[in-house]
């Protein structure tokens, strides 16, 4: 296929049919990317989001760490259902996914843990062992493409501090994580999302306090992160963040009080975040999932744990709408992922 110089700059999201590869492609701001011919509908009847681990606040029993995994169909509304259990009662868990596999990373058990475990998203059941992170991480931030997951922005216990460690895994395999590079600004407990090419880390806690820094990296390579822009306020515990292939939805979390503010970025460009709308309930340390059209935010701390699930249409702006409730106990500090998120195209 012969490239023709465009008469005007190509807009993000522009479509073309590549006659050489016989595939439909879209422009991500830098290059044309294949539109996948696989879809969540082929595996689970729609995009499935799973939420695992956390800190529960039960109306019928004591508060404590949880091993629950819930799931919802992002394309509908309703309460979450039981999926299975993670490997232990862990809080501060991260999560990432491909089309077929969800991976839970790190957490607190008590003590900081470096273990990873996985499930097959189309089925239900308990986790299996995946491997180990390069260091123990609590509240890690994650981003993934269809093949690779990157884990970073975690709190470590050597000493108790934020760190700049980035490591990665190949999701279809099992094994230990490998060094990826370094965050240019060390922080912990940020928010994460991705396009098929870029991973995003937003906000978090640094040695000087909460930050408004947004960082990005190229998922398919190895190397350090770079500056993307800023959120409107310093923020931390934005783990309910998610994306489609074009837009990142950033849940700010705590700024320093718990907030319902949500902002957005165009992942293929650089720049500051803009206002999106508000969650139905202000909360931090929630779990996120997404389809190509919807962002879902589950649970969190208000400061007591919440069982609320909200959703919004990613390519619009406006306030979130009630989706349903978590299965079982209200929870915060847990990991969320889906088989339809923005890193999958």
RODO-2510 file (C-alpha; in nm, 4 decimals, decimal comma):
residues 345
     n   res          X          Y          Z
     1     x     0,0000     0,0000     0,0000
     2     x     0,1545     0,3329    -0,1096
     3     x     0,1392     0,6055     0,1569
     4     x     0,0059     0,9410     0,0334
     5     x     0,0932     1,2569     0,2221
     6     x    -0,2331     1,3865     0,3745
     7     x    -0,3547     1,7306     0,2733
     8     x    -0,4374     1,8022     0,6401
     9     x    -0,3109     1,6522     0,9679
    10     x    -0,4678     1,3131     1,0288
    11     x    -0,7118     1,3287     1,3238
    12     x    -0,6857     1,0808     1,6094
    13     x    -0,9323     0,7983     1,5482
    14     x    -0,9295     0,8282     1,1665
    15     x    -1,0025     0,4970     0,9901
    16     x    -0,8523     0,3417     0,6779
    17     x    -0,8584     0,0028     0,5046
    18     x    -0,5077    -0,1345     0,4440
    19     x    -0,5265    -0,3162     0,1098
    20     x    -0,1932    -0,4937     0,1724
    21     x    -0,2986    -0,6561     0,5008
    22     x    -0,6756    -0,6545     0,4292
    23     x    -0,7332    -0,5091     0,7756
    24     x    -0,9187    -0,2047     0,9023
    25     x    -0,6887     0,0358     1,0895
    26     x    -0,7310     0,3478     1,3038
    27     x    -0,4851     0,6353     1,3658
    28     x    -0,3738     0,6569     1,7323
    29     x    -0,2021     0,9939     1,6913
    30     x     0,1330     0,8462     1,5856
    31     x     0,0724     0,5432     1,3629
    32     x    -0,2131     0,3394     1,2174
    33     x    -0,3032     0,0415     1,4392
    34     x    -0,4982    -0,2719     1,3400
    35     x    -0,8525    -0,2922     1,4671
    36     x    -0,8760    -0,6330     1,6294
    37     x    -1,1059    -0,8937     1,4767
    38     x    -1,1369    -1,0652     1,8130
    39     x    -1,3962    -0,9389     2,0594
    40     x    -1,5191    -1,0028     2,4138
    41     x    -1,8577    -1,1085     2,2721
    42     x    -1,6935    -1,4215     2,1288
    43     x    -1,5750    -1,5257     2,4762
    44     x    -1,8155    -1,3939     2,7405
    45     x    -2,1191    -1,2535     2,5557
    46     x    -1,9903    -0,9012     2,6149
    47     x    -1,7089    -0,7293     2,8005
    48     x    -1,6535    -0,8856     3,1413
    49     x    -1,4880    -0,6919     3,4242
    50     x    -1,3510    -0,8742     3,7290
    51     x    -1,2675    -0,7271     4,0707
    52     x    -1,0476    -0,9195     4,3157
    53     x    -0,9227    -0,8962     4,6726
    54     x    -0,9562    -0,5818     4,8815
    55     x    -1,0427    -0,4554     5,2252
    56     x    -1,4003    -0,5370     5,3237
    57     x    -1,6362    -0,3571     5,5574
    58     x    -1,9049    -0,6118     5,6353
    59     x    -2,2337    -0,5102     5,8009
    60     x    -2,2512    -0,8611     5,9493
    61     x    -1,8923    -0,9162     6,0616
    62     x    -1,5537    -0,7582     6,1282
    63     x    -1,3641    -0,5558     5,8720
    64     x    -1,0627    -0,7212     5,7139
    65     x    -0,8852    -0,8330     5,3988
    66     x    -1,0837    -1,0197     5,1340
    67     x    -1,0217    -1,3028     4,8859
    68     x    -1,3409    -1,2419     4,6845
    69     x    -1,3514    -1,2060     4,3047
    70     x    -1,6673    -1,0518     4,1555
    71     x    -1,7596    -0,9991     3,7912
    72     x    -2,0026    -0,7917     3,5857
    73     x    -2,0951    -0,7675     3,2194
    74     x    -1,9917    -0,4091     3,1400
    75     x    -2,2393    -0,3810     2,8514
    76     x    -2,5403    -0,4265     3,0805
    77     x    -2,6278    -0,3049     3,4301
    78     x    -2,6954    -0,4995     3,7480
    79     x    -2,5279    -0,6359     4,0574
    80     x    -2,1979    -0,8220     4,0429
    81     x    -2,1844    -1,2017     4,0698
    82     x    -1,9348    -1,4330     4,2396
    83     x    -1,6439    -1,5437     4,0198
    84     x    -1,4167    -1,7259     4,2665
    85     x    -1,1312    -1,6442     4,5051
    86     x    -0,7801    -1,5036     4,4813
    87     x    -0,4882    -1,6832     4,6496
    88     x    -0,5400    -1,5252     4,9929
    89     x    -0,6975    -1,2442     5,1890
    90     x    -0,5122    -0,9588     5,0165
    91     x    -0,5699    -0,5849     5,0003
    92     x    -0,3928    -0,3302     4,7806
    93     x    -0,4036    -0,5690     4,4830
    94     x    -0,3371    -0,4633     4,1220
    95     x    -0,4932    -0,6254     3,8136
    96     x    -0,4443    -0,6340     3,4359
    97     x    -0,5838    -0,8405     3,1502
    98     x    -0,5660    -0,9636     2,7925
    99     x    -0,8728    -1,0760     2,5962
   100     x    -0,8665    -1,4108     2,7735
   101     x    -0,6669    -1,3874     3,0974
   102     x    -0,6830    -1,1655     3,4057
   103     x    -0,3749    -1,1316     3,6291
   104     x    -0,3751    -1,0124     3,9921
   105     x    -0,0493    -0,8590     4,1127
   106     x     0,1030    -0,7796     4,4528
   107     x    -0,0839    -0,6647     4,7625
   108     x    -0,0652    -0,6906     5,1396
   109     x    -0,1268    -1,0206     5,3159
   110     x    -0,0151    -0,8964     5,5941
   111     x     0,3275    -0,7990     5,4742
   112     x     0,4019    -0,6811     5,1215
   113     x     0,3784    -0,9613     4,8658
   114     x     0,5379    -1,0173     4,5246
   115     x     0,3099    -1,2938     4,4019
   116     x     0,0947    -1,2913     4,0890
   117     x    -0,1990    -1,5162     4,0031
   118     x    -0,4325    -1,5514     3,7047
   119     x    -0,7813    -1,6541     3,5970
   120     x    -0,9453    -1,7254     3,2629
   121     x    -1,1943    -1,4409     3,2285
   122     x    -1,4523    -1,6363     3,0252
   123     x    -1,4875    -1,8972     3,2989
   124     x    -1,5395    -1,8777     3,6745
   125     x    -1,3181    -2,0222     3,9462
   126     x    -1,0219    -1,9630     4,1731
   127     x    -0,6846    -1,8286     4,0653
   128     x    -0,3735    -2,0220     3,9612
   129     x    -0,0151    -1,9181     4,0305
   130     x     0,1466    -1,6985     3,7638
   131     x     0,4891    -1,6044     3,9096
   132     x     0,6558    -1,3278     4,1108
   133     x     0,7088    -0,9534     4,0720
   134     x     1,0645    -0,8188     4,0774
   135     x     0,9905    -0,6678     4,4231
   136     x     0,6925    -0,6857     4,6602
   137     x     0,4373    -0,4136     4,5741
   138     x     0,1337    -0,2781     4,7566
   139     x    -0,1249    -0,0840     4,5507
   140     x     0,0664    -0,1277     4,2216
   141     x    -0,0510     0,0556     3,9112
   142     x    -0,0936    -0,1521     3,5949
   143     x    -0,1296    -0,1070     3,2194
   144     x    -0,1569    -0,3725     2,9494
   145     x    -0,1755    -0,4383     2,5774
   146     x    -0,3124    -0,7594     2,4280
   147     x     0,0183    -0,9372     2,5012
   148     x     0,2133    -0,7513     2,7726
   149     x     0,1333    -0,6203     3,1194
   150     x     0,3382    -0,3533     3,2978
   151     x     0,3314    -0,3228     3,6788
   152     x     0,4653    -0,0126     3,8543
   153     x     0,3984     0,2683     4,1055
   154     x     0,3765     0,0319     4,4019
   155     x     0,4544     0,0854     4,7672
   156     x     0,7478    -0,1278     4,8844
   157     x     0,8736    -0,2267     5,2273
   158     x     1,2486    -0,2019     5,1681
   159     x     1,2201     0,0554     5,3176
   160     x     0,8495     0,1475     5,3434
   161     x     0,8331     0,3930     5,0550
   162     x     0,7213     0,4659     4,7024
   163     x     0,9633     0,3488     4,4343
   164     x     1,0313     0,3979     4,0637
   165     x     1,0364     0,0266     3,9711
   166     x     0,8667    -0,0827     3,6471
   167     x     0,8432    -0,4508     3,5521
   168     x     0,6524    -0,6458     3,2876
   169     x     0,5055    -0,9857     3,2066
   170     x     0,3895    -1,1658     2,8951
   171     x     0,0264    -1,2316     2,9836
   172     x    -0,0211    -1,5514     2,7806
   173     x     0,2712    -1,7195     2,9576
   174     x     0,3462    -1,7759     3,3247
   175     x     0,6694    -1,6813     3,4980
   176     x     0,8377    -1,4068     3,6924
   177     x     0,8229    -1,0398     3,5946
   178     x     1,1217    -0,8766     3,4193
   179     x     1,2644    -0,5275     3,4642
   180     x     1,1070    -0,2737     3,2260
   181     x     1,2683     0,0578     3,3282
   182     x     1,2065     0,3354     3,5793
   183     x     0,9380     0,5914     3,6460
   184     x     1,0893     0,9356     3,5966
   185     x     0,9107     1,0434     3,9174
   186     x     0,8853     0,7870     4,1992
   187     x     0,5305     0,7594     4,3309
   188     x     0,2887     0,5000     4,4652
   189     x    -0,0846     0,4328     4,4599
   190     x    -0,1531     0,6025     4,1261
   191     x    -0,4121     0,5338     3,8586
   192     x    -0,3395     0,3343     3,5440
   193     x    -0,4827     0,2853     3,1940
   194     x    -0,3625     0,2161     2,8399
   195     x    -0,4088     0,2338     2,4653
   196     x    -0,2656    -0,0471     2,2486
   197     x     0,0669     0,1394     2,2410
   198     x     0,0896     0,3561     2,5550
   199     x     0,0595     0,2966     2,9271
   200     x    -0,0430     0,5787     3,1625
   201     x     0,0311     0,6374     3,5334
   202     x    -0,1567     0,9301     3,6897
   203     x    -0,1203     1,0895     4,0306
   204     x    -0,0047     0,9077     4,3413
   205     x     0,1970     0,9737     4,6534
   206     x     0,5604     1,0913     4,6380
   207     x     0,8193     1,1815     4,9041
   208     x     0,6781     1,5361     4,8975
   209     x     0,3117     1,4286     4,9193
   210     x     0,0360     1,3744     4,6640
   211     x     0,1258     1,4689     4,3047
   212     x    -0,0614     1,5720     3,9890
   213     x     0,1946     1,4185     3,7512
   214     x     0,0784     1,2046     3,4568
   215     x     0,3502     0,9769     3,3121
   216     x     0,3489     0,7592     2,9986
   217     x     0,5549     0,4799     2,8443
   218     x     0,5445     0,2618     2,5323
   219     x     0,4216    -0,0822     2,6362
   220     x     0,5908    -0,2840     2,3592
   221     x     0,9403    -0,1533     2,4381
   222     x     1,1483    -0,1279     2,7550
   223     x     1,2630     0,2013     2,9028
   224     x     1,1772     0,4810     3,1406
   225     x     0,8527     0,6738     3,1568
   226     x     0,8221     1,0351     3,0384
   227     x     0,6074     1,3339     3,1298
   228     x     0,2570     1,3424     2,9767
   229     x     0,0944     1,6348     3,1595
   230     x    -0,0928     1,6995     3,4840
   231     x    -0,4249     1,6316     3,6491
   232     x    -0,6087     1,9409     3,7753
   233     x    -0,5268     1,8616     4,1395
   234     x    -0,2709     1,6598     4,3314
   235     x    -0,4310     1,3212     4,3875
   236     x    -0,3750     0,9648     4,5022
   237     x    -0,5641     0,6322     4,5226
   238     x    -0,7104     0,6687     4,1715
   239     x    -0,7112     0,2946     4,1066
   240     x    -1,0598     0,3010     3,9477
   241     x    -0,9143     0,4593     3,6328
   242     x    -0,9689     0,2903     3,2932
   243     x    -0,9747     0,3607     2,9176
   244     x    -1,0739     0,2670     2,5690
   245     x    -0,8191     0,2788     2,2846
   246     x    -0,8451     0,6575     2,2526
   247     x    -0,9394     0,8157     2,5857
   248     x    -0,8226     0,7585     2,9432
   249     x    -1,0721     0,8091     3,2267
   250     x    -0,8852     0,9203     3,5412
   251     x    -1,0560     0,8776     3,8786
   252     x    -0,8741     1,1220     4,1081
   253     x    -0,9562     0,9459     4,4375
   254     x    -0,8214     1,1726     4,7118
   255     x    -0,7163     1,5392     4,6614
   256     x    -0,6443     1,5442     4,9710
   257     x    -1,0025     1,4746     5,0824
   258     x    -1,1948     1,1935     4,9125
   259     x    -1,3516     1,3249     4,5897
   260     x    -1,5981     1,2263     4,3182
   261     x    -1,3996     1,4089     4,0460
   262     x    -1,3207     1,2272     3,7203
   263     x    -1,1013     1,3684     3,4405
   264     x    -0,9994     1,2485     3,0937
   265     x    -0,7028     1,2534     2,8569
   266     x    -0,6487     1,1643     2,4920
   267     x    -0,3822     0,8950     2,5299
   268     x    -0,2112     0,9433     2,1916
   269     x    -0,1378     1,3109     2,2622
   270     x     0,0365     1,4930     2,5468
   271     x    -0,1254     1,7490     2,7739
   272     x    -0,3183     1,8121     3,0914
   273     x    -0,6332     1,6256     3,1908
   274     x    -0,9758     1,7839     3,1447
   275     x    -1,2915     1,7561     3,3525
   276     x    -1,5143     1,4579     3,2644
   277     x    -1,7807     1,4599     3,5385
   278     x    -1,8483     1,3122     3,8816
   279     x    -1,8962     0,9683     4,0346
   280     x    -2,2316     0,9053     4,2058
   281     x    -2,0431     0,8699     4,5372
   282     x    -1,7066     1,0274     4,6292
   283     x    -1,4523     0,7537     4,7003
   284     x    -1,0876     0,6449     4,6788
   285     x    -0,9177     0,3067     4,6217
   286     x    -1,1891     0,1801     4,3867
   287     x    -1,1506    -0,0770     4,1059
   288     x    -1,1961    -0,0023     3,7361
   289     x    -1,2880    -0,1851     3,4191
   290     x    -1,3913    -0,0817     3,0691
   291     x    -1,5277    -0,1821     2,7325
   292     x    -1,4648     0,0113     2,4095
   293     x    -1,7595     0,2342     2,5043
   294     x    -1,8058     0,2229     2,8849
   295     x    -1,5995     0,2881     3,1963
   296     x    -1,7041     0,1129     3,5171
   297     x    -1,5902     0,2128     3,8691
   298     x    -1,6566    -0,0360     4,1508
   299     x    -1,6399    -0,0026     4,5279
   300     x    -1,3854     0,2104     4,7098
   301     x    -1,3552     0,3905     5,0414
   302     x    -1,5800     0,6843     5,1361
   303     x    -1,3948     0,6452     5,3890
   304     x    -1,5873     0,3304     5,4918
   305     x    -1,5887     0,0669     5,2153
   306     x    -1,8552     0,1019     4,9445
   307     x    -2,0363    -0,1555     4,7288
   308     x    -2,1456     0,0994     4,4644
   309     x    -2,0719     0,0355     4,0956
   310     x    -2,0990     0,3333     3,8555
   311     x    -2,0633     0,3631     3,4783
   312     x    -2,0249     0,6300     3,2093
   313     x    -1,9902     0,6483     2,8316
   314     x    -1,6194     0,7041     2,7659
   315     x    -1,6418     0,9255     2,4576
   316     x    -1,8890     1,1676     2,6150
   317     x    -1,8528     1,3828     2,9248
   318     x    -2,0918     1,3970     3,2189
   319     x    -2,1667     1,2406     3,5527
   320     x    -2,1540     0,8666     3,6155
   321     x    -2,4752     0,6619     3,6530
   322     x    -2,5567     0,3831     3,8980
   323     x    -2,4727     0,0381     3,7559
   324     x    -2,5457    -0,1888     4,0542
   325     x    -2,3670    -0,3227     4,3622
   326     x    -2,0761    -0,5520     4,4374
   327     x    -2,1496    -0,9102     4,5334
   328     x    -2,1026    -0,9775     4,9056
   329     x    -1,9283    -0,7230     5,1252
   330     x    -1,8475    -0,3611     5,0342
   331     x    -1,4757    -0,3398     4,9473
   332     x    -1,1920    -0,0995     4,8709
   333     x    -0,8208    -0,1445     4,7874
   334     x    -0,8862    -0,4110     4,5239
   335     x    -0,7843    -0,4816     4,1655
   336     x    -1,0047    -0,4460     3,8574
   337     x    -0,9511    -0,5437     3,4932
   338     x    -1,1563    -0,6425     3,1869
   339     x    -1,1334    -0,8243     2,8545
   340     x    -1,2391    -0,5145     2,6591
   341     x    -1,0116    -0,2356     2,7868
   342     x    -0,8315     0,0237     2,5769
   343     x    -0,4979    -0,1562     2,5583
   344     x    -0,6628    -0,4311     2,3531
   345     x    -0,7582    -0,1999     2,0665
***
